[in-house]
């Protein structure tokens, strides 16, 4: 029997922990609870417990909840666990700090159960995909380091994820580049070629039918011959990733910043996050069905972003 997905809920309000646990129990998740940083850390470092996703409140009795996340990043066994931050604050500085630090998502209290379940499920699924693809990543890295100019054609979300994982080893910032590449490649498939808009995706995610909808559209006469391309060019100082899809394009300006509208949705923040943490430059061209992401290879190591 498969191990149940276990979520750690870190919040100093007992009622909030109970409500969140109830929401997640409805989708079959097991939950563990912690009221303080100390309690959360004791659970995370217990070798007998496996945590798959963490819901972390910013305001805890013994400090800033992001301290837990910062500690997790220093331990390989914990660094890949997706962390969802929840808070009552709408401070743009706090949001930017958490996103740059690498949290999976940022939720504002109060939020409804459907939103929470969708975000947690997405976090756990993405983490699982990354782990399943990283098994042979080291063997690919040496070959990828030789790349100077390459073109790839892809159609499906799985192909997009495979490309993102494999090609991210081209830079030292592999973890954040994986996220950035994944977002722009998946956008080319879902929104570009398959025409799944923001509102439609909201409905499909809420009803748990997004994967089925994608499969049906990929097989349909309208979309089955469509593909997207990725052109990678590398010099000694930078790598350029150009993604082009066969869709009609979209107004990219709406999605290039993390605004209040997107922060309350179950999706729509990926492009903004990719721009913030995945690339040094991210530019949509023309109608929006072509995007260029630049990663500088000769930059000095980035300083850790301030927290709080």
N, C-alpha and C positions, 0 to 999 in steps of 0.2 A: 504494500500500500504506500502510495506516494506521501512524502512528508508534507503536512499542511503549511501553507504560506504563513509566516509569523511576522506580525507588525509590532514594533515597539512604539507605544504612544507615550510621549514625554510632555506632561503638562501639570502645572501645580494646582489646577482645579479638578477636584475629584469628579464633579458632575460632567465636565468636558471629557475627561478620560472615559467615563462610562458611556456617554453618548457616542463618541468615536468608535469605541469597541463594539457597541451595538450595531452601528452602521456597517462595520467591516465583517461582523459575524454573518451578516446577510449574504455575503458573497463567499462564505466559507473560510474566512481568514481567522487564524488564531491571534489573539492580542496579548501582549504583556504591557504592564503599565509602570511608569516611573514618575515621581513628582519632582525630582531634583536632578541636577547634573550628576551628583554622586551616585544616585540610584540607577540612573540610565547607564553610567559607565560600568557599574558593577554587572549589569545584565549583558552589555555588549562584550565585555571581556571574559564572560563566563564560558569556558570551552565546551560546556555541555549544552549551550543554547545557540541555535542558529537563527539570526535575524535576517529577514529578506527586505524589509523596508522600514524606515524610521519616520514617524511624524513628530516634529520637534517644535515646541513653542519657543518663541523668542524671549519671553519674559518669565523667568523661573525664580523661585525664592533665593536660590544660591548663585544667581548670575545670568548671563546671556546664554540662551540655549545654543547659539552658534558655536560656543566653546566645545560642545560635544562633537559637532561636525568637524571642527578644526582638529580635534584629537583623533577622530576616526581617520582622517586623511593621512596620518603619520603611521598607520598600521595597515600593511597590505591586506590582511584578512578582512578589514573593515572598510577600506577605502572605496570599494566598489558598491557598497550598499547604498541605494538611492535614498536621499533624505528630502523630505517635504517639510518646509518650514511653514508654520501657521502663526498668525499674530493678529492683534487688533489694530496695529499701527499701519498707516498708509504712507509712511515716510519713503520718499523715493530714494533717499540715501541708504536706508536699510535694505530696500529691495535690491538696489544695485550691488551693495556689499555681499548680500547672500548669493545673488546670481553669479557674480564674479568669483566667489569662493567655490562655486560649482554645485549648489543645491539643485535638485531635480525640478522643484516647483515651489511656488510661494502662494499660500492661501490666506485670504483675509477672513477673519471671524466677523460675523457668523456666516457659515456657508451651509448648503444643504447636503443631505446624504448622498444624492446622486452625483454631485460634483466630487465629493470626497472619494467615493468608491471608484469613479472613473479615473481620477488622478492616481490613486494608489495602485489600481490595477495596471495602468500604463507604466508606472514606475517599476513595478515588479516584472512586468513583461519585458520591458526594455533591458533591465538588468539581466534577465535570463538570456535574452538574445545575445547580449554582449559577451556573457560568459561562454555561451555555446560556440561563439565564433572565435574566441581568443585562444582556443586550445593550441592551434598551430601557428599562432601569430609570430612567434620568434623565428620560425623557419622561413616565414615570408619576408621578414624585415630586411634580411641581407639582400635579397633580390630587389626589393623595392628601393633600397638605397642606390641602386644603379640606374634608376629611371631618370630620363631627361625629357622625353616627349612621348606621350602615349594617349590613345583615344579608346574609350570604352563605350559600349552600347548596352543599355539595360532597360527592362520593362517592368519588373515586379518589385514590391517592397523588399523581398528577400535579397534580390540582386543588389538593390540600393544599399542595404545594410552590409552585405558582404564587401562591396566596394569601399564603403566608409571605414570599416574595420581594417581592411587590408592596407589601404592607401594612407591612413593616418600615421603609420609608422615612418613616413617620410620626414616627419618633423619631430623635434624633441617634445613638443607640446601635444603628444599623441592623444592623450585622454580628451582634452578639450576639442582637438581637431576632429576626433571621432564623432563627437556630438555635433559639431558644426556641419561636417560633411553629411552626416546622416540626415539632418534637417533639410538641407537644400536638395539632396537627392530624393528623399521621400516626398518633398513638396512637388518636385518635377513629375513624379509618378501619380500621386494622389490628386493634387490640384491641377497640375498642368495637363497631363495626358488624359486622365480619367474624368476630369471636370468635376471633382467633388469640392464644392465651395465651402466656405466657412460655416454657413447656417446648416447646410446639409450634413456636414461632418458632425456638427453638434448633435443632430438628431440621431445619426447612426451610432455615435459613441454612447449616447444616453440609453439607447435601446440594445446595445451590445451587438449590433449588426454590421459594424464597419468592415470587419474582415470578410464577411460574406459578400458585402456590396462590392468590395474591391475585386474579389475573385470573379463575380458576375460581370463586372465591367471589363475586366481584362479579357474575358472570353467572348464578349459581345462583338458583332460585326463592326460596330462603330469604333471600337477601341483596340481590337486585337492586333492590328498592324502598326500601332503606334509604339514608339520607343523614345527614350531620352539619351543624350550623349554627354559624356564627361571627357573633357580635354585637359590633360595635366601637362604643364610645362614647368621644368625645374632648371634654375640656374644656381650658381654658387651662393647667391644671396636671398633667393626667394622661390616659392612655389606658387603657381597660379592654377586654380581649378575653375574651369568654365563649364557650366551645366546648361544645356539647352533642351527644352522639351517641345512637343508638337501642339501645345495648347494655345489658347487665345491670349494668354497673359493675364495680368491682374494689376491692381494698384498697389505696388509694393510699399509705398510710403505709409500705408495704414498699418503695416506689420513690422516696420523697421525699428520701432521704439516700443518699449514696454509701457503701455498706458493702462489706465484704469479699466477700460473696456475689456482688454484682453486678459487682465489679471484675474477676472472673475469667471473666465471661461475655462472649459476643459482642454482647450487647445488654442492655437493662434499665436503663442509666444515664441515658437521655435525659431523663426527667422530672426527676431530681435535678439534672442539668446545666442544664436549662432554668430550674429554680428558682434556681440559683446564678448564672448568667450572663445569662439572657435577660430576667428580670422582677425588679421590686422586690418583688412579692408574687405567690405562686402558690398558689391554694387550690382543693382538690377539694371538691365539695359533695355531700351526700347519699350515694348509693350509689357515686359515683365516675364517673358518666357525664356530669358537668358540671364544668368547671374554669374558674376566673376568674384571668387573669393581668393584673397592674397594672404599668404603666410610668409613672414620674413624669417629667414634662417640665420641671419647674422646679428640679430638683436641680442642685447645683454639679457641675462636671466631676469624675469619679471619679479618685482617685489611682491610679497604677500599683501593682498588688499586689506585695508583696515576693516575691522569688524565692529558693527554697532554705530 
